[in-house]
Structures are given as C-alpha cells and as structure tokens.
Amino acid sequence: MAYDKNENLTNSNVDIDKDSTIDVKNSEVKDAKIRKRIDDLLEQKRLKEMLDDTDDW
C-alpha cells in the first residue's frame, strides 16, 4: 500500500476560511504589533551600526 500525499488534498473537507474565523483578542493583536515594531527598530539599529562601522568614506 503506497501513500499518496495528493489524495488527501483532493478528498479533504477543509474550510478554506477557517483562519479568518478564529477569534483573536485585541490584546494579542496589540502585542503582535508591538513585537513587530520592536523587531523593526532593532533591525534598523543593527543596519545603522553596520553602516557606521565602515571605513569606505
């Protein structure tokens, strides 16, 4: 008996909109936005430090 991974895709009854129906708390959304902002700021700081250390001027 061979396993056909494509068989599960065609015969499944998966709800495509399932992810959009998940209840997300406002605090979780806010926390995610804050974490994203912190990550962006740390990346900007890292890139600035890399550019400031170059002697190519």
C-alpha positions in Angstrom: 0.0 0.0 0.0 1.6 3.3 -1.1 0.9 6.6 0.4 -0.4 9.3 -2.0 0.0 12.7 -0.4 -2.1 14.4 -3.1 -5.1 12.1 -2.3 -5.6 14.0 1.0 -5.7 17.3 -0.8 -8.5 16.4 -3.2 -10.6 14.4 -0.7 -10.5 16.7 2.3 -13.3 18.9 3.6 -11.0 21.6 4.9 -12.6 25.0 5.4 -10.5 27.5 3.5 -11.8 30.4 5.6 -11.0 28.7 8.9 -8.1 31.0 9.7 -10.3 34.1 9.3 -12.9 32.8 11.7 -10.5 32.4 14.6 -11.3 34.8 17.5 -8.2 36.9 18.2 -8.2 39.1 21.3 -7.4 42.7 20.8 -4.5 42.4 23.3 -3.0 39.7 21.2 -3.2 41.9 18.1 -1.7 44.8 20.0 1.1 42.6 21.4 1.9 41.3 17.9 2.1 44.9 16.5 4.4 45.9 19.4 6.7 42.9 18.8 6.8 43.8 15.1 7.7 47.4 15.8 10.5 46.3 18.3 11.9 43.9 15.7 11.8 46.7 13.0 13.7 49.1 15.4 16.3 46.5 16.3 16.9 45.8 12.6 17.3 49.5 11.9 19.7 49.8 14.7 21.7 46.8 13.5 21.9 48.2 10.0 22.9 51.6 11.2 25.7 50.2 13.3 26.9 48.2 10.3 27.0 51.3 8.1 28.6 53.4 10.8 31.5 51.0 11.2 32.5 51.1 7.5 35.7 53.0 6.5 34.7 53.3 2.9 34.0 57.0 3.1 
